[in-house]
Amino acid sequence: AAAAALGLLPLGKTQSPESLLDIAARKVAEKWPFQRVEERFERIPEPVQRRIVYWSFPRSEREICMYSSFNTGAD
C-alpha cells in the first residue's frame, strides 16, 4: 500500500515477494545448463526441475531471437 501511495505501483496492484524456490532455480539456471544439473544430482524433485527449466529459457524478445536464430553461417 505504501508503494502504491508513493506512485511506485499502480493503484490496486501489490507485489508479492519471489519464492525461495524461484530464486534458487533462477540462480541455478543462470549458472549451469540443465543437462549438467541432471547429471550432477541423482534426485531432483519435479517441482524444482520445472522451475529450473522455466528459468533456463531467455526472457527478453532480443534474447529469444538471438537463441532461436538458425543462421548456420553458410550464406
KEMARPA-462361 format. One record per residue: residue number from 1; y, z, x of N, C-alpha, C, O in turn; residue in three letters. Coordinates in pm, 1 decimal. Each point is the difference from the previous one (the first is absolute). Layout:
residues N
+------+----------+----------+----------+----------+----------+----------+----------+----------+----------+----------+----------+----------+------+
| resi |     n.c2 |     n.c3 |     n.c1 |    ca.c2 |    ca.c3 |    ca.c1 |     c.c2 |     c.c3 |     c.c1 |     o.c2 |     o.c3 |     o.c1 | resn |
+------+----------+----------+----------+----------+----------+----------+----------+----------+----------+----------+----------+----------+------+
|  NUM |        Y |        Z |        X |        Y |        Z |        X |        Y |        Z |        X |        Y |        Z |        X |  Ala |
...
+------+----------+----------+----------+----------+----------+----------+----------+----------+----------+----------+----------+----------+------+
This chain:
residues 75
+------+----------+----------+----------+----------+----------+----------+----------+----------+----------+----------+----------+----------+------+
| resi |     n.c2 |     n.c3 |     n.c1 |    ca.c2 |    ca.c3 |    ca.c1 |     c.c2 |     c.c3 |     c.c1 |     o.c2 |     o.c3 |     o.c1 | resn |
+------+----------+----------+----------+----------+----------+----------+----------+----------+----------+----------+----------+----------+------+
|    1 |   -119.1 |      0.0 |     82.4 |    119.1 |      0.0 |    -82.4 |    124.8 |      0.0 |     86.4 |     98.5 |    -66.1 |    -33.0 |  Ala |
|    2 |   -101.7 |    139.9 |    143.7 |    116.8 |      5.4 |     88.0 |     26.1 |   -136.1 |     63.8 |    115.0 |    -41.8 |     13.0 |  Ala |
|    3 |   -221.4 |    -27.1 |     26.6 |     15.3 |   -132.7 |     60.6 |     58.4 |    -98.0 |   -100.6 |     84.3 |    -82.4 |     35.4 |  Ala |
|    4 |   -128.9 |     90.7 |   -161.7 |     55.8 |    -87.5 |   -103.0 |    146.4 |     32.3 |    -23.1 |     80.2 |    -90.8 |    -22.1 |  Ala |
|    5 |    -43.8 |    218.3 |     26.7 |    139.2 |     40.5 |    -19.4 |     87.8 |    -51.2 |    113.1 |    117.5 |    -29.8 |    -21.6 |  Ala |
|    6 |   -172.5 |     19.2 |    141.2 |     76.5 |    -50.9 |    114.2 |      3.7 |   -152.0 |      4.3 |     65.6 |    -58.0 |     86.4 |  Leu |
|    7 |   -135.5 |     -6.8 |   -179.1 |     -1.0 |   -145.4 |     -3.2 |   -103.5 |    -61.3 |     92.7 |      2.1 |   -120.7 |     24.2 |  Gly |
|    8 |    -91.8 |    201.7 |     27.5 |   -102.0 |    -50.8 |     90.6 |   -115.8 |    -65.3 |    -73.5 |    -67.0 |    -87.6 |     54.6 |  Leu |
|    9 |     42.9 |    129.9 |   -178.6 |   -106.6 |    -55.7 |    -82.0 |     57.8 |    -40.1 |   -135.2 |     95.0 |     62.2 |    -47.7 |  Leu |
|   10 |   -151.5 |   -165.6 |    -14.5 |     45.2 |    -34.4 |   -134.4 |    -25.2 |    116.2 |    -95.4 |    -96.3 |     74.9 |     16.8 |  Pro |
|   11 |    182.4 |    -60.0 |   -116.4 |    -18.4 |    107.1 |    -96.7 |   -135.3 |    -12.1 |    -67.9 |    -43.5 |   -110.3 |    -33.3 |  Leu |
|   12 |    -22.4 |    221.8 |     13.0 |   -130.1 |     -0.1 |    -65.6 |   -115.3 |    -30.8 |     93.3 |   -115.7 |      6.1 |    -41.4 |  Gly |
|   13 |    144.4 |    -38.8 |    165.7 |   -105.6 |    -31.9 |     97.5 |    -11.2 |    115.1 |     99.7 |    100.0 |     44.3 |     56.4 |  Lys |
|   14 |   -219.5 |      2.6 |    -36.0 |    -24.4 |     99.7 |    103.2 |   -101.3 |    -55.7 |     96.2 |    -78.7 |    -88.2 |    -34.6 |  Thr |
|   15 |     80.7 |    139.3 |    154.4 |    -91.4 |    -48.5 |    102.2 |    -95.8 |    112.5 |     34.8 |     43.1 |    110.4 |     33.6 |  Gln |
|   16 |   -173.6 |   -137.7 |    -41.4 |    -97.4 |    102.1 |     35.8 |    -38.1 |    -19.1 |    146.4 |      3.7 |   -111.9 |     51.1 |  Ser |
|   17 |    -40.0 |    219.9 |     16.1 |    -36.1 |    -12.6 |    141.5 |   -129.8 |    -79.3 |     16.5 |    -85.7 |     -1.2 |    -88.3 |  Pro |
|   18 |     73.8 |    -63.6 |    201.3 |   -119.3 |    -77.9 |     31.9 |   -116.6 |     95.6 |     25.0 |     18.7 |    107.4 |     57.2 |  Glu |
|   19 |   -137.5 |   -145.9 |    -99.5 |   -116.2 |     86.9 |     18.1 |    -40.6 |      3.6 |    147.5 |     27.3 |    -92.7 |     76.2 |  Ser |
|   20 |    -92.5 |    201.0 |    -39.1 |    -50.2 |     13.3 |    136.6 |   -100.0 |   -111.0 |     31.5 |     -3.3 |    -50.7 |    112.1 |  Leu |
|   21 |    -78.3 |     12.8 |   -210.8 |    -95.6 |   -109.3 |     17.1 |     73.0 |   -129.5 |     34.7 |    -39.9 |    -70.3 |     92.9 |  Leu |
|   22 |    146.8 |     37.8 |   -167.0 |     74.0 |   -123.1 |     27.8 |     68.6 |      3.2 |    135.9 |      1.6 |   -100.5 |     71.1 |  Asp |
|   23 |     54.6 |    214.2 |    -34.8 |     65.7 |     11.9 |    130.4 |   -101.2 |    -23.3 |    111.5 |     24.8 |    -78.1 |     91.9 |  Ile |
|   24 |   -139.2 |    146.5 |   -100.5 |   -102.1 |    -13.5 |    103.9 |    -57.9 |   -141.3 |      4.4 |    -17.9 |    -56.5 |    107.8 |  Ala |
|   25 |    -11.3 |     -0.4 |   -224.4 |    -56.6 |   -135.5 |     -5.6 |     98.0 |   -102.4 |     57.1 |    -40.6 |    -91.9 |     71.0 |  Ala |
|   26 |    169.7 |    107.5 |   -101.9 |    100.4 |    -92.5 |     52.2 |      8.4 |      9.1 |    152.1 |     10.3 |   -102.4 |     67.5 |  Arg |
|   27 |    -14.7 |    223.0 |    -13.5 |      6.0 |     17.5 |    146.2 |   -122.9 |    -60.3 |     68.0 |     11.5 |    -63.1 |    105.1 |  Lys |
|   28 |   -128.3 |     82.6 |   -164.7 |   -123.1 |    -59.6 |     55.4 |     10.9 |   -151.7 |     -3.7 |    -30.6 |    -66.4 |     99.0 |  Val |
|   29 |     73.8 |     10.6 |   -211.9 |     10.6 |   -145.6 |    -16.1 |    102.0 |    -60.6 |     96.1 |    -17.1 |   -113.1 |     45.4 |  Ala |
|   30 |    123.0 |    187.6 |    -14.3 |    100.5 |    -49.9 |     94.6 |    -54.4 |     -7.7 |    141.9 |     44.4 |    -82.7 |     79.6 |  Glu |
|   31 |   -140.1 |    168.7 |    -48.2 |    -46.1 |     12.1 |    137.6 |   -129.9 |    -75.6 |     29.8 |    -15.9 |    -53.9 |    109.5 |  Lys |
|   32 |    -77.2 |     49.4 |   -206.0 |   -130.6 |    -58.7 |     26.3 |    -40.7 |    -99.0 |   -107.3 |     30.4 |     21.6 |   -117.3 |  Trp |
|   33 |    -99.4 |   -131.2 |    154.1 |    -58.3 |    -89.4 |   -101.1 |   -110.5 |     73.4 |    -75.9 |    -68.6 |     85.0 |     56.8 |  Pro |
|   34 |     51.7 |   -117.2 |   -183.1 |    -99.0 |     70.0 |    -82.3 |   -140.3 |    -11.2 |     57.9 |    -78.9 |     94.1 |     -9.6 |  Phe |
|   35 |     47.4 |   -207.5 |     69.1 |   -133.5 |    -18.5 |     59.4 |    -27.4 |    105.9 |    107.1 |   -111.2 |     52.1 |      7.9 |  Gln |
|   36 |    209.8 |    -20.3 |     73.1 |    -19.3 |    102.9 |    103.5 |    -18.1 |    138.0 |    -61.5 |    -76.4 |     81.6 |     51.5 |  Arg |
|   37 |    146.5 |    -55.3 |   -161.6 |    -15.4 |    127.9 |    -69.8 |   -143.3 |     12.2 |    -52.1 |    -63.6 |    104.3 |     14.9 |  Val |
|   38 |     13.5 |   -212.8 |    -76.4 |   -137.4 |      0.9 |    -52.0 |   -102.7 |     21.2 |    111.5 |    -97.4 |     73.0 |    -18.1 |  Glu |
|   39 |    119.5 |   -137.0 |    133.3 |    -93.0 |     11.8 |    111.2 |      2.5 |    139.8 |     61.7 |   -102.8 |     51.1 |     44.5 |  Glu |
|   40 |    219.2 |      8.9 |    -42.4 |     19.4 |    128.9 |     67.1 |    -54.3 |    118.1 |    -79.6 |    -57.1 |     93.0 |     56.9 |  Arg |
|   41 |     75.2 |    -97.2 |   -188.3 |    -37.3 |    113.8 |    -83.6 |   -120.4 |    -34.3 |    -86.2 |     -3.0 |   -103.4 |    -66.6 |  Phe |
|   42 |    -95.5 |    191.1 |     68.7 |   -125.3 |    -24.6 |    -70.8 |     18.7 |      2.0 |   -152.0 |    -51.0 |    -87.8 |    -69.5 |  Glu |
|   43 |    123.1 |    186.2 |     18.0 |     19.3 |     12.6 |   -145.0 |    148.2 |     13.2 |    -31.6 |     66.2 |     92.9 |     46.2 |  Arg |
|   44 |    -15.6 |   -184.8 |   -124.1 |    138.9 |      4.8 |    -45.4 |     -4.7 |      0.1 |   -152.4 |    -52.9 |    -94.0 |    -59.3 |  Ile |
|   45 |    106.8 |    196.8 |     -5.5 |     -1.7 |      2.3 |   -146.2 |     68.0 |   -123.7 |    -58.8 |     99.4 |    -48.8 |     53.8 |  Pro |
|   46 |   -153.8 |     -0.7 |   -163.6 |     51.1 |   -123.2 |    -59.8 |    149.5 |      4.6 |    -33.1 |     69.5 |    -98.3 |     25.9 |  Glu |
|   47 |    -16.7 |    208.3 |    -82.3 |    144.9 |      2.3 |    -26.4 |     83.8 |    -15.7 |    127.7 |    106.8 |    -61.0 |     -1.9 |  Pro |
|   48 |   -156.2 |    116.4 |    111.3 |     70.4 |    -13.3 |    128.3 |     -7.2 |   -145.1 |     47.1 |    100.1 |    -55.5 |     45.4 |  Val |
|   49 |   -217.6 |     -5.8 |    -55.8 |    -14.5 |   -141.1 |     38.1 |     96.9 |    -87.3 |    -78.2 |     66.9 |    -86.1 |     57.1 |  Gln |
|   50 |    -59.6 |    108.6 |   -188.1 |     88.3 |    -82.6 |    -83.9 |    145.5 |     11.4 |     41.6 |     71.5 |   -100.2 |      2.5 |  Arg |
|   51 |    -26.4 |    221.2 |     30.2 |    140.8 |     17.7 |     39.3 |     27.1 |    -60.9 |    136.8 |    107.2 |    -56.5 |     21.6 |  Arg |
|   52 |   -202.1 |     66.6 |     71.5 |     19.1 |    -62.2 |    131.7 |      7.6 |   -151.3 |    -15.0 |     85.9 |    -64.3 |     60.3 |  Ile |
|   53 |   -175.2 |      7.3 |   -140.4 |      2.6 |   -144.7 |    -23.7 |    132.0 |    -39.0 |    -65.6 |     61.2 |    -99.5 |     39.0 |  Val |
|   54 |    -16.7 |    175.8 |   -137.5 |    127.4 |    -28.7 |    -67.6 |    114.2 |     -4.8 |    100.3 |     80.3 |    -93.2 |     -2.9 |  Tyr |
|   55 |    -71.6 |    190.9 |     90.7 |    109.6 |      6.2 |     96.5 |    -19.0 |    -97.1 |    115.8 |     92.6 |    -19.9 |     78.6 |  Trp |
|   56 |   -210.1 |    -40.8 |    -66.0 |    -24.4 |    -95.7 |    108.3 |     67.5 |   -134.6 |    -24.8 |     21.7 |    -76.5 |     93.9 |  Ser |
|   57 |     11.2 |     47.4 |   -218.2 |     61.1 |   -128.3 |    -32.5 |    151.2 |      6.7 |     15.4 |     60.6 |    104.2 |    -24.7 |  Phe |
|   58 |      0.4 |   -215.1 |     65.5 |    145.9 |     -0.3 |     19.3 |     74.3 |     25.3 |   -130.7 |    -49.6 |    -32.1 |   -108.0 |  Pro |
|   59 |    169.1 |     89.8 |    118.9 |     80.7 |     38.4 |   -116.1 |    109.9 |   -101.1 |    -33.4 |     26.2 |    -26.3 |   -117.3 |  Arg |
|   60 |     37.0 |    -29.5 |    218.0 |    115.2 |    -87.6 |    -26.7 |    -44.0 |   -145.2 |    -17.8 |   -103.3 |    -42.1 |     52.1 |  Ser |
|   61 |    182.9 |    -32.2 |   -125.8 |    -30.7 |   -142.1 |    -23.9 |     -5.9 |    -77.0 |    131.5 |    -84.2 |    -88.0 |     17.0 |  Glu |
|   62 |    173.8 |    121.2 |     76.0 |      3.0 |    -66.9 |    129.6 |   -130.5 |     22.4 |     75.9 |    -56.0 |    -94.1 |     56.1 |  Arg |
|   63 |      7.0 |    219.3 |    -54.2 |   -125.5 |     29.3 |     69.4 |   -118.2 |    -68.1 |    -67.7 |    -91.1 |    -48.1 |     67.4 |  Glu |
|   64 |     92.2 |     43.9 |   -199.3 |   -108.5 |    -66.1 |    -73.5 |     -3.4 |   -147.9 |     35.5 |   -107.1 |    -55.5 |     24.4 |  Ile |
|   65 |    222.9 |     -8.4 |    -21.3 |      6.2 |   -142.4 |     37.1 |    -47.8 |    -21.2 |    142.7 |    -71.6 |    -96.0 |     28.3 |  Cys |
|   66 |    111.2 |    185.9 |     62.2 |    -38.3 |    -13.8 |    140.1 |   -151.8 |     12.6 |     16.1 |    -61.3 |    -80.0 |     70.7 |  Met |
|   67 |      0.7 |    179.1 |   -135.3 |   -143.6 |     21.8 |     14.2 |    -83.8 |    -99.1 |    -79.6 |   -117.1 |    -21.2 |     31.6 |  Tyr |
|   68 |    175.4 |    -39.7 |   -134.3 |    -77.6 |    -93.9 |    -79.3 |     18.1 |   -144.6 |     45.5 |    -53.8 |    -92.4 |    -61.0 |  Ser |
|   69 |    129.1 |     74.0 |    167.6 |     21.8 |   -134.2 |     53.1 |   -130.2 |    -56.1 |     57.0 |    -70.2 |     66.9 |     76.0 |  Ser |
|   70 |     39.5 |   -191.2 |   -114.2 |   -121.5 |    -63.7 |     48.7 |     30.1 |   -100.2 |    110.0 |    -77.9 |    -92.4 |     23.5 |  Phe |
|   71 |    189.1 |    110.0 |     42.7 |     39.1 |    -88.8 |    107.7 |    -96.4 |     18.3 |    118.4 |     -9.4 |    108.9 |     56.6 |  Asn |
|   72 |    -61.1 |   -215.1 |    -20.0 |    -97.0 |      6.6 |    109.7 |     62.1 |    -42.5 |    132.7 |    -64.5 |      9.8 |    104.4 |  Thr |
|   73 |    188.9 |    -56.7 |   -107.6 |     65.1 |    -44.5 |    121.3 |    -34.4 |   -142.0 |     39.2 |     50.2 |    -49.2 |    101.1 |  Gly |
|   74 |   -134.3 |    -18.3 |   -178.0 |    -41.7 |   -137.0 |     31.0 |     71.3 |    -96.6 |    -95.2 |    -62.9 |    -62.7 |    -85.2 |  Ala |
|   75 |    194.8 |     52.1 |    101.1 |     79.6 |    -89.5 |    -87.1 |     -7.8 |   -142.5 |     44.6 |     60.7 |    -87.4 |    -61.9 |  Asp |
+------+----------+----------+----------+----------+----------+----------+----------+----------+----------+----------+----------+----------+------+
